Amino acid sequence: MKEHDGKHGATITIVGAGIVGLAAAIELQRKGFDVTIIDKEGAGAGASKGNAGHFATEQVFPLADPSILPKLPGMLLDPLGPFRIQPKYFVKALPWFMRFLINMLPGRRTQNTRAIKALNRSSIAAMKELVSFCDCEALLTLNGSLLVFENTPLDEVNKELTAYANAGVEVQLLDGTQVRKLEPSLSKTITHALYFTHVGHTSDPYDLCKALELKFISLGGKFVTEELVKVAVAKSSSSIQLEMVTGTSKQINKLVIAAGAWSKPFAKQLGHRVPLESERGYHLMMPQLSKLSRPVASYNRKFIITPMAEGTRLAGTVEFGGLKAPLVPERADCLFAHGKALLPTLFESATVTDGERWMGFRPSLPDSLPVIGRSDKQSNVFFSFGHQHLGLTWSALTAKLLAQEVAGEQSNIDLQPYRIDRFD
C-alpha cells in the first residue's frame, strides 16, 4: 500500500490531536501534504481516550428526537438517569436547546437522518482501511453489538426493530435465550435484544490514537504540544497567524480546525458563529474482564458496556455543564449499578470504588451533524469537528472527505449538509 501519491508537498497545520485530527493528518500525508499537529495535551488525550469504543453505525437517528420530550422530566429527576443539566449552566445552554428543538421538526429530522446515514454507510470500511494502513488491525473488532431490553413489551421492541430495519440498518431480533447463547454472562432479566451485525468496537480507543500518532510520526509528521489561543488571517495576505498561550506566534499557509469541543472560539475568530455545545460524557472503567465479545447497550438504562483490553468500560451518561466545571463523581458512579444489573456475576464481589472515573467533552451540534470542509470566508481554512457521539465512528471517513476537499478533489460524499455556513 502506497504511503502517499506525492501530488502536493504543501504544508498544513491541524489544531487537535483527537481521533478526528489524527486520522485527518494521516489522510493528508497520503495526499502528499507536510502536516503539523498542534494540541495542548497530546494524542488522544481528550474525549478520544475515554469514549465507549463503539463504532456505532447503527445510530442513524439524530439526537433531536421528539419522543424524548415526555420522558425528559423523569430522566432529569432520576439520580441514575442518563441525562443532566447543571443548574448554573441551564441559561447558557438554552440557545443550543432551542435549536435542538427546531431540529425535531419532521423535515429537519428527515434531512439530518439522511446526512447521518451517508456518513455511517462508509465509516466501517474507511476505518478498516485506516487501521490496515497504520498496522493496528487488532484494535478493530467487527463482531456486532447488542441493544438489550429488560421486560420491555414485545410491541415496543418490535417498534424499535422496524425503525432500524426501515432505516437500512442490518439488525436481527433475539429472544432472551438467544441473547444468552450469544453472551452467556448477561442477566436473565434481559428478555430481548436487537443484534446489529455490521458494527464493531475497539479494545482500547487510546491505543488506537497512539497507533495513529506513531504512523503519523513515521511519515514525517510534526507534533507540537502547545495551547493555541488565537487564530487570525492576515489582511495583507492569505497567511494565517497562530498565537500560543506562551505568547509565541507562527505563520502558516493552510489550517484545519479539528479541536473537538474547543473548536467554537477558533471558528468565531475566523468569522463563523457555530452553535457548538459540549456534552460532558462519563465512564467508569472497571478492572474486571468481562466475557463479552461485543458492546452491549441498554434500551432501558441508556448506557453501554464495552469489553476492553484492561477491563470493562461502563459509559453513556450525558451532562451539560460547559468546559470548565470539574468532574462530578456521581455521574460516573451511577453507571456501576447499571453494569451490575446486566452483568451480575462479573460484578458480584465488586464495588464502585474498584472503578476509575473519567469525564470527556463531546462536541455536539443541534442537528447531530459534524462540520466538515472548507471555510466559505477563507479558502485556506478547513474544519472537521462536531462529531458528537460518533467521533470514533466517523473519524476515518471524515478524514478522507476532508483530505479530498483540501486537495481540491471531488469528495466521495456531498459535503453540503456538513458545511459550516449552514448555521448562517
The 8 nearest C-alpha neighbors of each residue, nearest first, counted from 0:
[[1, 2, 132, 3, 131, 128, 29, 133],
 [0, 2, 3, 4, 29, 132, 5, 30],
 [1, 3, 29, 0, 4, 218, 28, 132],
 [29, 4, 2, 30, 31, 1, 5, 28],
 [3, 5, 30, 6, 31, 29, 2, 1],
 [6, 4, 31, 3, 7, 30, 8, 29],
 [7, 5, 31, 4, 30, 8, 32, 3],
 [6, 8, 31, 9, 32, 5, 30, 406],
 [7, 9, 32, 31, 33, 10, 6, 5],
 [10, 8, 32, 7, 33, 11, 31, 252],
 [9, 11, 33, 32, 34, 8, 252, 253],
 [10, 12, 253, 34, 254, 33, 35, 252],
 [13, 11, 35, 254, 34, 36, 255, 253],
 [14, 12, 255, 36, 254, 256, 15, 35],
 [13, 15, 37, 256, 257, 258, 36, 38],
 [16, 14, 258, 257, 38, 20, 17, 37],
 [17, 15, 42, 20, 21, 38, 43, 41],
 [16, 18, 43, 20, 19, 47, 15, 42],
 [17, 19, 21, 20, 208, 47, 22, 394],
 [20, 18, 394, 17, 22, 21, 23, 390],
 [21, 19, 16, 23, 17, 257, 15, 22],
 [22, 20, 24, 18, 23, 16, 19, 17],
 [21, 23, 25, 19, 24, 20, 398, 395],
 [24, 22, 398, 20, 26, 21, 25, 27],
 [25, 23, 21, 27, 22, 26, 20, 28],
 [24, 26, 28, 22, 27, 23, 215, 29],
 [25, 27, 29, 23, 28, 24, 402, 399],
 [26, 28, 30, 24, 402, 29, 25, 32],
 [29, 27, 32, 31, 25, 30, 26, 24],
 [3, 28, 30, 26, 27, 31, 2, 25],
 [29, 31, 27, 28, 3, 4, 32, 5],
 [32, 30, 5, 7, 28, 8, 29, 6],
 [33, 31, 8, 28, 9, 27, 10, 7],
 [32, 34, 10, 9, 8, 11, 28, 31],
 [35, 33, 11, 220, 12, 10, 32, 24],
 [34, 36, 221, 12, 222, 220, 13, 11],
 [37, 35, 13, 222, 12, 14, 223, 221],
 [38, 36, 223, 14, 224, 15, 222, 13],
 [39, 37, 15, 224, 40, 16, 41, 225],
 [38, 40, 226, 225, 224, 41, 37, 227],
 [41, 39, 38, 44, 224, 42, 225, 45],
 [42, 40, 44, 38, 224, 39, 43, 16],
 [41, 43, 16, 44, 17, 208, 209, 212],
 [42, 44, 17, 47, 48, 208, 45, 205],
 [43, 45, 48, 42, 41, 40, 47, 46],
 [46, 44, 47, 43, 48, 359, 17, 360],
 [45, 47, 359, 48, 360, 49, 50, 361],
 [48, 46, 43, 45, 17, 49, 50, 18],
 [49, 47, 205, 43, 46, 44, 204, 45],
 [48, 50, 46, 47, 51, 359, 357, 204],
 [49, 51, 52, 47, 48, 46, 204, 314],
 [50, 52, 53, 314, 305, 49, 312, 303],
 [51, 53, 201, 200, 50, 204, 54, 203],
 [54, 52, 200, 55, 51, 199, 201, 294],
 [55, 53, 392, 199, 200, 198, 56, 391],
 [54, 56, 57, 53, 58, 392, 198, 389],
 [55, 57, 119, 58, 198, 54, 59, 392],
 [56, 58, 55, 59, 168, 195, 198, 163],
 [59, 57, 56, 60, 55, 61, 119, 115],
 [58, 60, 116, 57, 115, 112, 61, 56],
 [59, 61, 112, 58, 62, 115, 111, 64],
 [62, 60, 63, 367, 112, 111, 64, 59],
 [61, 63, 64, 367, 60, 366, 365, 99],
 [64, 62, 103, 61, 99, 102, 65, 100],
 [63, 65, 66, 62, 103, 67, 61, 68],
 [66, 64, 67, 68, 103, 63, 100, 104],
 [65, 67, 64, 68, 69, 70, 63, 103],
 [66, 68, 70, 65, 69, 64, 71, 63],
 [67, 69, 71, 70, 66, 65, 64, 72],
 [70, 68, 71, 67, 66, 72, 73, 65],
 [71, 69, 67, 68, 73, 72, 74, 66],
 [70, 72, 74, 68, 73, 69, 67, 75],
 [73, 71, 75, 74, 70, 76, 69, 68],
 [74, 72, 76, 75, 71, 70, 77, 80],
 [73, 75, 71, 80, 77, 72, 76, 82],
 [76, 74, 72, 73, 83, 77, 82, 71],
 [75, 77, 73, 74, 72, 78, 80, 83],
 [76, 78, 80, 74, 79, 75, 73, 81],
 [79, 77, 80, 76, 333, 75, 74, 330],
 [80, 78, 333, 77, 81, 334, 330, 336],
 [79, 81, 77, 74, 78, 82, 75, 300],
 [80, 82, 316, 317, 301, 79, 74, 315],
 [83, 81, 317, 80, 318, 75, 316, 74],
 [82, 84, 318, 75, 317, 319, 85, 81],
 [85, 83, 319, 318, 86, 89, 320, 88],
 [84, 86, 320, 88, 87, 319, 89, 83],
 [87, 85, 89, 88, 84, 90, 320, 83],
 [88, 86, 85, 89, 90, 320, 91, 84],
 [89, 87, 85, 91, 320, 86, 90, 92],
 [88, 90, 92, 86, 91, 87, 93, 84],
 [91, 89, 93, 92, 88, 87, 94, 86],
 [90, 92, 88, 89, 93, 94, 87, 95],
 [91, 93, 89, 90, 95, 94, 88, 96],
 [92, 94, 96, 90, 95, 91, 89, 97],
 [95, 93, 97, 96, 92, 98, 91, 90],
 [96, 94, 98, 93, 97, 92, 99, 274],
 [95, 97, 99, 93, 98, 94, 100, 92],
 [96, 98, 94, 100, 99, 95, 93, 101],
 [99, 97, 101, 95, 96, 100, 365, 102],
 [98, 100, 365, 96, 102, 97, 101, 63],
 [99, 101, 97, 103, 102, 98, 96, 63],
 [102, 100, 98, 103, 99, 104, 97, 107],
 [103, 101, 99, 107, 100, 104, 366, 63],
 [102, 104, 63, 100, 101, 64, 65, 108],
 [103, 105, 102, 107, 106, 101, 108, 100],
 [106, 104, 108, 107, 109, 103, 102, 110],
 [107, 105, 109, 108, 104, 110, 103, 102],
 [108, 106, 110, 102, 104, 109, 105, 111],
 [107, 109, 105, 111, 110, 106, 103, 102],
 [110, 108, 112, 106, 107, 111, 105, 113],
 [109, 111, 107, 113, 108, 112, 106, 114],
 [112, 110, 114, 108, 113, 109, 107, 115],
 [113, 111, 115, 109, 114, 60, 110, 108],
 [112, 114, 116, 110, 111, 115, 109, 117],
 [113, 115, 111, 117, 112, 116, 110, 416],
 [116, 114, 112, 118, 117, 113, 59, 119],
 [117, 115, 119, 113, 118, 114, 59, 120],
 [116, 118, 114, 115, 120, 119, 113, 412],
 [119, 117, 116, 115, 120, 121, 122, 114],
 [120, 118, 116, 56, 122, 121, 117, 115],
 [119, 121, 118, 117, 116, 122, 56, 123],
 [122, 120, 124, 119, 123, 118, 125, 396],
 [123, 121, 125, 119, 396, 124, 393, 120],
 [124, 122, 126, 125, 121, 127, 198, 392],
 [123, 125, 127, 126, 122, 121, 128, 396],
 [124, 126, 122, 128, 396, 123, 395, 127],
 [125, 127, 129, 123, 395, 128, 124, 130],
 [128, 126, 124, 130, 125, 129, 123, 131],
 [127, 129, 131, 125, 126, 130, 132, 124],
 [130, 128, 126, 132, 131, 127, 133, 125],
 [131, 129, 133, 136, 135, 132, 127, 128],
 [132, 130, 134, 128, 129, 133, 136, 127],
 [131, 133, 129, 130, 134, 128, 0, 135],
 [132, 134, 130, 131, 135, 214, 129, 211],
 [135, 133, 131, 132, 130, 136, 210, 214],
 [134, 136, 130, 137, 133, 138, 131, 210],
 [135, 137, 130, 138, 131, 139, 134, 127],
 [138, 136, 135, 139, 140, 130, 201, 134],
 [137, 139, 201, 136, 135, 202, 207, 140],
 [138, 140, 201, 137, 136, 200, 141, 199],
 [141, 139, 200, 199, 142, 201, 138, 137],
 [142, 140, 199, 143, 198, 139, 200, 197],
 [141, 143, 199, 140, 293, 198, 144, 196],
 [142, 144, 196, 198, 199, 195, 197, 141],
 [145, 143, 294, 195, 293, 295, 194, 198],
 [146, 144, 194, 295, 193, 147, 296, 195],
 [145, 147, 296, 193, 192, 297, 295, 298],
 [146, 148, 192, 297, 298, 145, 191, 296],
 [149, 147, 191, 189, 298, 192, 151, 190],
 [148, 150, 189, 151, 188, 190, 147, 299],
 [151, 149, 190, 148, 152, 189, 188, 191],
 [150, 152, 149, 148, 153, 156, 155, 190],
 [153, 151, 155, 154, 150, 156, 157, 148],
 [152, 154, 156, 155, 157, 151, 191, 158],
 [153, 155, 157, 156, 152, 158, 151, 159],
 [154, 156, 158, 153, 157, 152, 159, 151],
 [157, 155, 153, 159, 158, 154, 160, 152],
 [156, 158, 160, 154, 159, 155, 161, 153],
 [157, 159, 155, 161, 156, 160, 154, 162],
 [160, 158, 162, 156, 157, 161, 163, 155],
 [159, 161, 157, 163, 158, 162, 164, 156],
 [162, 160, 164, 158, 159, 163, 165, 157],
 [161, 163, 159, 165, 160, 164, 158, 166],
 [164, 162, 166, 168, 160, 165, 161, 159],
 [163, 165, 161, 167, 168, 166, 162, 160],
 [164, 166, 162, 167, 163, 161, 168, 160],
 [167, 165, 163, 164, 168, 162, 59, 161],
 [166, 168, 164, 165, 169, 163, 116, 170],
 [167, 169, 164, 163, 166, 170, 57, 165],
 [170, 168, 195, 196, 197, 167, 164, 171],
 [171, 169, 195, 194, 168, 196, 193, 164],
 [170, 172, 194, 193, 173, 195, 169, 196],
 [171, 173, 193, 192, 194, 174, 170, 160],
 [174, 172, 192, 191, 177, 178, 193, 171],
 [173, 175, 191, 177, 176, 190, 178, 192],
 [176, 174, 190, 178, 191, 177, 189, 179],
 [177, 175, 179, 178, 174, 180, 173, 190],
 [176, 178, 180, 174, 175, 179, 173, 181],
 [179, 177, 175, 181, 176, 180, 182, 173],
 [180, 178, 183, 182, 181, 176, 177, 185],
 [179, 181, 177, 178, 183, 182, 176, 175],
 [180, 182, 179, 178, 183, 177, 292, 176],
 [181, 183, 179, 180, 184, 185, 178, 291],
 [184, 182, 179, 180, 185, 181, 178, 290],
 [183, 185, 182, 342, 186, 290, 179, 344],
 [186, 184, 342, 341, 183, 182, 179, 187],
 [187, 185, 341, 188, 342, 189, 343, 184],
 [186, 188, 189, 185, 175, 190, 179, 341],
 [187, 189, 186, 149, 190, 150, 341, 175],
 [190, 188, 149, 187, 148, 175, 191, 186],
 [189, 191, 175, 149, 150, 174, 148, 188],
 [192, 190, 174, 175, 148, 173, 189, 147],
 [193, 191, 147, 173, 146, 148, 172, 194],
 [192, 194, 172, 146, 145, 171, 173, 195],
 [193, 195, 145, 171, 170, 196, 144, 192],
 [196, 194, 170, 144, 143, 197, 169, 145],
 [195, 197, 143, 194, 198, 169, 170, 144],
 [198, 196, 143, 195, 169, 199, 141, 142],
 [199, 197, 143, 196, 54, 141, 56, 55],
 [200, 198, 141, 54, 143, 140, 142, 53],
 [201, 199, 53, 54, 140, 52, 139, 141],
 [200, 202, 139, 138, 52, 203, 140, 204],
 [201, 203, 307, 308, 138, 306, 200, 204],
 [202, 204, 206, 201, 205, 307, 308, 207],
 [205, 203, 207, 206, 52, 48, 201, 208],
 [204, 206, 48, 208, 207, 203, 43, 209],
 [207, 205, 209, 203, 208, 204, 210, 138],
 [206, 208, 204, 210, 205, 209, 138, 211],
 [209, 207, 205, 211, 43, 206, 210, 18],
 [208, 210, 212, 206, 211, 207, 213, 205],
 [211, 209, 207, 213, 212, 208, 206, 214],
 [212, 210, 214, 208, 209, 213, 215, 133],
 [211, 213, 209, 215, 210, 214, 208, 216],
 [214, 212, 210, 216, 211, 215, 209, 217],
 [213, 215, 217, 211, 212, 216, 133, 218],
 [214, 216, 212, 220, 218, 213, 217, 25],
 [217, 215, 220, 219, 213, 218, 214, 212],
 [218, 216, 214, 219, 215, 213, 220, 212],
 [219, 217, 215, 216, 220, 214, 28, 2],
 [220, 218, 216, 217, 221, 215, 33, 34],
 [219, 221, 216, 215, 34, 218, 35, 222],
 [220, 222, 35, 36, 216, 34, 219, 223],
 [221, 223, 36, 35, 37, 224, 220, 216],
 [224, 222, 37, 225, 36, 38, 221, 35],
 [225, 223, 38, 39, 37, 41, 40, 222],
 [226, 224, 39, 38, 223, 37, 227, 243],
 [225, 227, 39, 244, 243, 38, 228, 224],
 [226, 228, 243, 242, 244, 229, 225, 241],
 [229, 227, 243, 244, 242, 226, 230, 241],
 [230, 228, 242, 241, 227, 231, 265, 243],
 [229, 231, 241, 240, 265, 268, 242, 232],
 [230, 232, 240, 239, 233, 269, 229, 241],
 [233, 231, 239, 238, 240, 234, 237, 230],
 [232, 234, 236, 235, 238, 239, 237, 231],
 [235, 233, 236, 232, 237, 238, 231, 239],
 [234, 236, 233, 237, 238, 232, 239, 231],
 [237, 235, 233, 238, 234, 232, 239, 252],
 [236, 238, 233, 232, 239, 235, 234, 252],
 [237, 239, 252, 236, 233, 251, 232, 250],
 [240, 238, 232, 251, 250, 231, 233, 252],
 [241, 239, 250, 231, 249, 230, 232, 251],
 [240, 242, 230, 249, 248, 229, 250, 239],
 [243, 241, 248, 229, 228, 247, 227, 246],
 [244, 242, 227, 245, 228, 246, 247, 226],
 [243, 245, 246, 226, 228, 227, 242, 247],
 [246, 244, 243, 247, 226, 225, 242, 248],
 [247, 245, 244, 243, 242, 248, 228, 227],
 [246, 248, 243, 245, 242, 249, 244, 241],
 [249, 247, 242, 241, 243, 246, 240, 250],
 [250, 248, 241, 240, 251, 242, 247, 239],
 [249, 251, 240, 239, 241, 238, 248, 252],
 [250, 252, 239, 238, 253, 240, 249, 12],
 [251, 253, 238, 239, 11, 10, 254, 379],
 [254, 252, 11, 379, 380, 251, 12, 10],
 [253, 255, 380, 12, 11, 13, 381, 379],
 [256, 254, 381, 13, 382, 380, 257, 14],
 [255, 257, 382, 14, 258, 13, 383, 381],
 [258, 256, 383, 15, 384, 20, 14, 259],
 [257, 259, 15, 262, 261, 14, 256, 260],
 [260, 258, 384, 362, 261, 262, 257, 385],
 [259, 261, 362, 262, 277, 360, 361, 258],
 [260, 262, 258, 259, 263, 264, 265, 362],
 [263, 261, 258, 265, 259, 260, 264, 266],
 [262, 264, 266, 265, 261, 267, 275, 273],
 [265, 263, 267, 266, 262, 268, 261, 229],
 [266, 264, 268, 267, 262, 263, 230, 269],
 [265, 267, 269, 263, 271, 264, 268, 262],
 [266, 268, 271, 264, 270, 269, 265, 272],
 [269, 267, 265, 266, 270, 264, 230, 231],
 [268, 270, 266, 267, 271, 265, 231, 230],
 [269, 271, 267, 268, 266, 272, 376, 265],
 [272, 270, 267, 266, 269, 273, 268, 419],
 [273, 271, 267, 274, 270, 266, 422, 423],
 [272, 274, 275, 271, 263, 422, 266, 267],
 [275, 273, 364, 95, 276, 272, 365, 422],
 [276, 274, 364, 273, 363, 263, 362, 277],
 [277, 275, 363, 362, 364, 278, 274, 95],
 [276, 278, 362, 361, 360, 260, 363, 321],
 [279, 277, 361, 319, 360, 318, 280, 317],
 [278, 280, 360, 318, 359, 317, 319, 277],
 [279, 281, 317, 359, 358, 316, 278, 360],
 [282, 280, 358, 331, 357, 316, 314, 315],
 [281, 283, 314, 357, 313, 331, 356, 284],
 [282, 284, 356, 313, 331, 355, 354, 312],
 [285, 283, 312, 355, 354, 311, 313, 282],
 [284, 286, 354, 311, 287, 310, 312, 283],
 [287, 285, 310, 288, 311, 309, 284, 354],
 [288, 286, 310, 285, 311, 289, 345, 346],
 [289, 287, 310, 311, 286, 290, 309, 306],
 [290, 288, 291, 311, 306, 287, 345, 310],
 [289, 291, 292, 288, 184, 306, 182, 183],
 [292, 290, 289, 293, 306, 182, 184, 294],
 [291, 293, 290, 306, 294, 142, 182, 289],
 [292, 294, 144, 291, 142, 143, 295, 306],
 [295, 293, 305, 144, 304, 145, 296, 306],
 [294, 296, 145, 304, 303, 144, 146, 293],
 [297, 295, 303, 146, 302, 145, 304, 147],
 [296, 298, 147, 300, 301, 299, 146, 302],
 [297, 299, 301, 148, 300, 147, 146, 296],
 [300, 298, 297, 301, 148, 149, 147, 151],
 [299, 301, 297, 302, 298, 337, 80, 81],
 [302, 300, 297, 298, 299, 81, 315, 303],
 [303, 301, 315, 297, 300, 314, 296, 316],
 [302, 304, 296, 314, 295, 315, 313, 297],
 [305, 303, 313, 295, 294, 312, 296, 314],
 [304, 306, 294, 312, 311, 307, 51, 303],
 [305, 307, 311, 291, 289, 312, 294, 202],
 [308, 306, 202, 310, 311, 309, 203, 305],
 [307, 309, 202, 310, 203, 306, 288, 311],
 [310, 308, 307, 286, 288, 311, 287, 203],
 [311, 309, 286, 288, 287, 307, 285, 308],
 [310, 312, 306, 285, 307, 288, 284, 305],
 [311, 313, 284, 305, 304, 283, 285, 314],
 [314, 312, 304, 283, 282, 303, 334, 284],
 [315, 313, 282, 303, 302, 51, 281, 312],
 [314, 316, 302, 303, 281, 317, 280, 301],
 [317, 315, 81, 281, 280, 82, 314, 302],
 [318, 316, 82, 280, 279, 81, 278, 83],
 [317, 319, 83, 279, 84, 278, 82, 320],
 [320, 318, 84, 278, 279, 85, 321, 83],
 [321, 319, 85, 88, 318, 84, 324, 322],
 [320, 322, 323, 277, 319, 324, 88, 279],
 [321, 323, 324, 277, 320, 360, 260, 279],
 [322, 324, 321, 325, 320, 326, 360, 277],
 [323, 325, 322, 320, 321, 326, 327, 85],
 [326, 324, 327, 323, 322, 358, 320, 328],
 [325, 327, 328, 358, 324, 357, 330, 281],
 [326, 328, 329, 330, 325, 331, 358, 324],
 [329, 327, 330, 331, 326, 332, 356, 357],
 [328, 330, 332, 331, 327, 333, 78, 334],
 [331, 329, 328, 332, 333, 327, 281, 316],
 [332, 330, 329, 283, 281, 282, 328, 333],
 [331, 333, 329, 334, 330, 335, 328, 351],
 [334, 332, 79, 335, 331, 330, 329, 336],
 [333, 335, 337, 332, 336, 331, 313, 338],
 [334, 336, 338, 337, 333, 332, 351, 339],
 [337, 335, 339, 338, 334, 333, 340, 332],
 [336, 338, 340, 334, 335, 339, 341, 300],
 [339, 337, 335, 341, 340, 336, 342, 334],
 [338, 340, 343, 342, 336, 337, 346, 341],
 [339, 341, 337, 338, 343, 342, 336, 186],
 [340, 342, 186, 338, 339, 185, 343, 337],
 [341, 343, 339, 185, 345, 344, 340, 186],
 [344, 342, 339, 346, 340, 347, 345, 341],
 [343, 345, 347, 346, 342, 184, 339, 348],
 [344, 346, 342, 343, 347, 289, 287, 339],
 [345, 347, 349, 339, 343, 344, 348, 342],
 [348, 346, 344, 343, 349, 345, 339, 342],
 [349, 347, 346, 350, 345, 344, 343, 339],
 [350, 348, 346, 347, 353, 351, 345, 352],
 [351, 349, 352, 353, 348, 346, 354, 335],
 [350, 352, 353, 354, 335, 332, 349, 285],
 [351, 353, 354, 350, 355, 349, 332, 285],
 [354, 352, 351, 350, 285, 349, 355, 286],
 [355, 353, 285, 284, 352, 351, 283, 356],
 [354, 356, 284, 283, 285, 357, 353, 352],
 [357, 355, 283, 331, 282, 354, 284, 328],
 [356, 358, 282, 281, 283, 355, 359, 49],
 [357, 359, 281, 280, 326, 279, 282, 356],
 [360, 358, 46, 280, 279, 45, 281, 361],
 [359, 361, 279, 277, 46, 278, 280, 260],
 [360, 362, 278, 387, 277, 363, 279, 260],
 [363, 361, 260, 385, 277, 387, 259, 276],
 [364, 362, 387, 385, 276, 275, 277, 361],
 [363, 365, 275, 367, 366, 385, 274, 276],
 [366, 364, 99, 367, 98, 95, 363, 102],
 [365, 367, 368, 364, 102, 111, 99, 61],
 [368, 366, 364, 61, 365, 62, 363, 387],
 [369, 367, 366, 417, 364, 386, 115, 370],
 [370, 368, 385, 386, 384, 417, 371, 367],
 [369, 371, 417, 384, 383, 419, 418, 385],
 [372, 370, 383, 382, 417, 418, 369, 401],
 [373, 371, 382, 381, 401, 418, 404, 374],
 [372, 374, 381, 380, 382, 375, 378, 404],
 [375, 373, 376, 377, 380, 381, 378, 372],
 [374, 376, 377, 373, 378, 420, 419, 418],
 [375, 377, 374, 378, 270, 269, 380, 271],
 [378, 376, 374, 379, 380, 375, 373, 237],
 [377, 379, 380, 374, 373, 376, 375, 381],
 [378, 380, 253, 377, 254, 381, 252, 373],
 [381, 379, 254, 374, 377, 378, 253, 373],
 [382, 380, 373, 255, 372, 374, 254, 256],
 [383, 381, 256, 371, 255, 372, 257, 370],
 [382, 384, 371, 257, 370, 256, 372, 381],
 [383, 385, 257, 259, 370, 386, 369, 382],
 [384, 386, 369, 362, 363, 387, 370, 364],
 [385, 387, 369, 390, 389, 384, 362, 388],
 [388, 386, 363, 362, 361, 385, 389, 390],
 [389, 387, 390, 386, 361, 363, 391, 362],
 [390, 388, 392, 386, 387, 391, 393, 55],
 [391, 389, 386, 393, 392, 394, 388, 387],
 [390, 392, 394, 389, 393, 54, 18, 47],
 [393, 391, 54, 389, 390, 394, 55, 122],
 [392, 394, 390, 396, 122, 391, 395, 389],
 [395, 393, 19, 391, 397, 396, 390, 392],
 [396, 394, 398, 126, 125, 22, 397, 393],
 [395, 397, 399, 398, 125, 122, 393, 394],
 [396, 398, 400, 399, 394, 395, 393, 401],
 [399, 397, 23, 395, 401, 396, 400, 22],
 [400, 398, 402, 396, 397, 401, 26, 403],
 [399, 401, 397, 403, 398, 402, 410, 404],
 [400, 402, 404, 398, 403, 399, 372, 397],
 [403, 401, 405, 399, 27, 404, 400, 26],
 [402, 404, 408, 406, 400, 401, 410, 405],
 [403, 405, 401, 407, 402, 406, 408, 400],
 [406, 404, 402, 407, 403, 401, 373, 381],
 [407, 405, 403, 404, 408, 402, 30, 7],
 [408, 406, 404, 405, 403, 409, 402, 410],
 [409, 407, 403, 406, 404, 410, 405, 402],
 [408, 410, 403, 411, 407, 404, 412, 413],
 [411, 409, 412, 403, 400, 408, 404, 413],
 [410, 412, 409, 400, 413, 403, 399, 414],
 [413, 411, 410, 414, 400, 117, 118, 409],
 [412, 414, 415, 410, 411, 416, 417, 409],
 [415, 413, 417, 416, 412, 418, 372, 371],
 [414, 416, 418, 417, 413, 421, 372, 371],
 [417, 415, 414, 418, 114, 421, 413, 368],
 [416, 418, 370, 371, 414, 415, 369, 368],
 [419, 417, 415, 420, 370, 421, 371, 416],
 [418, 420, 421, 370, 417, 422, 374, 371],
 [419, 421, 422, 423, 418, 375, 271, 374],
 [422, 420, 419, 423, 418, 416, 417, 415],
 [423, 421, 420, 273, 419, 272, 274, 271],
 [422, 420, 421, 272, 271, 419, 273, 418]]
